[in-house]
Amino acid sequence: MAKITLAKGLNAGLRAAMEKDPKVVIMGEDVGKLGGVFRITDGLQKDFGEDRVIDTPLAESGILGTAVGLAMRGYRPVCEIQFDGFVYPAYDQIVSQVAKIHFRSQGKVKMPMVIRIPFGGGIGAVEHHSESPEAQFAHTPGLKVVACSNPVDGYWMIQQAIACDDPVVFLEPKRQYHADKAELDESATPDPLFASRVVREGSDLTLLAYGPMVKTCMQSAEAAAGEGKSIEVIDLRTLSPLDMDPVFASVRKTGRAVVAHEAHVNLGMGSEIAARIAEECFFSLEAPVLRVGGFDTPYPPSRIEEEFLPDLDRVLDAVDRSLAF
């Protein structure tokens, strides 16, 4: 079994989907000849041609508007938004058209589209290149929203998203693209796309994360273990729909929960998750559900982003506060 990075896993997953279905097309700024700014689509235009890997103008609204027409005609467009902060010119198309056409047509018109968005910080980039807009899309009925956190999930989840008949906002943690490697077994049976996963067993507290924060939370759990604390870590993986059954089972066992994400705490995904835990697990809780996230400011200049991003110390502080109740 080969060891791959997240970037290689996504590339291989896109390639597999294109080989399986000639209706899969990739669209975006610099996705063809350049292979994308993060090289996720590297080599695909060379192998599949310019009609299936399309270099578009710098116009996100045009990319998504064109993809809507393609999807209505039976294609499966995969749209790359070059950076998270660039998605907003296409927000009207995504929320007003992509999310609503299946419902508006009473189920007669499907919208099999994947919108790939590199998200999160940690790469020393300027503004509009390090944002976390996931809650805005998870709040929109008609959209599915998922976030991969590791190379193996990247490989399988992108293929599952492309095969889905509903539009999927596919979030990729950009600081993980080339950071870690994992062994890929292409003969394995992947987990379902819209399912959470326990990635570390524990008994004292449940730590919930997705995307780039999964690695941080795993490191936090490892550090806490050195102090005799048993932390269970769940990779949420799917943000809309949320798969809460593994979360509820874990919280009923541990009695405590901390939710961590890079996005702003105010009205972030942690708010919804905390509310659902309180509704379903109230009598099991030994402490309030705590949230760890970015500050409620625009993303800062890169020289101080490490102070903005939730890190191991901030996660461990929340763990300690929860265990102190």
BELKAHU-V215679 format. One record per pair of residues at least 24 apart in sequence whose ideal C-beta (glycine too) atoms are under 6 Angstrom apart, sorted by the first residue. I is the first residue (numbers start at 0). J is the second residue. D is the distance in whole Angstrom. If there is no record, write none. Layout:
[[I:J:D] [I:J:D]]
//
This chain:
[[0:182:4] [0:184:5] [2:180:4] [2:182:5] [3:150:5] [3:183:5] [4:150:6] [4:177:5] [4:180:6] [5:150:5] [5:153:5] [5:175:5] [5:176:5] [6:39:6] [6:176:4] [6:177:6] [8:150:4] [8:153:4] [8:154:4] [9:39:5] [9:153:5] [9:157:6] [10:39:6] [11:154:6] [12:154:4] [12:157:4] [12:158:5] [15:158:6] [16:158:5] [16:161:4] [17:47:6] [22:74:5] [22:75:5] [23:75:5] [23:161:6] [24:51:5] [24:74:6] [24:76:5] [25:52:5] [25:77:5] [26:53:5] [26:55:5] [26:62:6] [26:76:6] [26:78:5] [27:55:6] [27:79:3] [28:55:6] [28:57:6] [28:81:5] [30:79:5] [36:81:6] [37:176:5] [59:85:6] [59:88:4] [59:89:4] [60:88:5] [60:89:5] [60:92:6] [63:89:4] [63:92:4] [64:92:5] [66:112:6] [67:96:5] [70:110:5] [70:111:6] [70:112:5] [71:108:6] [75:111:5] [75:161:6] [76:112:5] [77:113:5] [78:114:5] [79:115:5] [80:116:5] [82:128:5] [83:116:5] [83:118:4] [83:130:4] [83:132:6] [84:127:3] [84:128:6] [84:130:5] [86:116:6] [94:139:5] [97:166:5] [98:139:5] [98:141:3] [98:142:5] [99:141:6] [102:141:6] [109:164:5] [110:166:5] [111:164:5] [112:166:5] [113:160:5] [113:161:5] [113:167:5] [113:169:5] [114:168:5] [115:169:5] [116:170:5] [117:171:5] [117:173:4] [118:170:5] [119:172:5] [119:211:4] [119:261:5] [120:304:5] [120:308:5] [121:174:4] [122:173:6] [122:174:5] [123:301:4] [129:298:5] [130:298:6] [131:261:5] [131:262:4] [133:170:6] [133:238:6] [134:267:5] [134:268:5] [136:168:5] [137:238:5] [137:239:4] [142:166:6] [142:168:6] [143:167:5] [143:239:6] [144:168:5] [144:238:4] [144:239:4] [145:169:6] [145:237:5] [146:170:4] [146:209:4] [146:210:4] [148:210:6] [148:213:4] [148:234:6] [149:181:6] [150:181:4] [151:181:5] [151:183:6] [154:183:6] [155:189:4] [156:192:6] [159:192:4] [170:210:6] [172:210:4] [172:211:4] [174:211:6] [175:211:6] [193:237:4] [193:240:6] [194:242:5] [195:233:6] [195:235:5] [195:236:6] [195:242:4] [195:245:5] [196:234:5] [197:233:5] [197:245:6] [198:232:5] [198:234:5] [199:232:4] [200:231:6] [201:229:4] [201:230:4] [201:231:3] [202:229:4] [203:228:5] [203:229:5] [203:253:6] [204:230:5] [204:253:5] [204:255:4] [204:318:6] [204:321:6] [205:231:5] [205:249:4] [205:250:5] [205:253:5] [205:256:5] [206:230:5] [206:232:5] [206:257:5] [207:233:5] [207:258:5] [208:259:5] [209:235:4] [212:259:5] [212:260:6] [216:259:6] [218:311:5] [219:311:5] [219:314:4] [219:315:5] [223:318:6] [238:268:6] [243:275:6] [247:279:5] [247:280:6] [250:276:6] [250:280:5] [251:280:6] [251:283:4] [254:283:6] [254:285:4] [255:285:6] [255:286:5] [255:321:5] [256:288:5] [257:289:5] [257:317:5] [257:321:6] [258:290:5] [259:291:4] [259:309:6] [259:314:6] [260:292:5] [261:293:5] [262:292:6] [262:293:6] [263:293:5] [263:295:5] [264:290:5] [264:292:4] [265:295:5] [267:292:5] [286:321:5] [286:324:4] [289:317:5] [289:321:5] [291:317:5]]
//
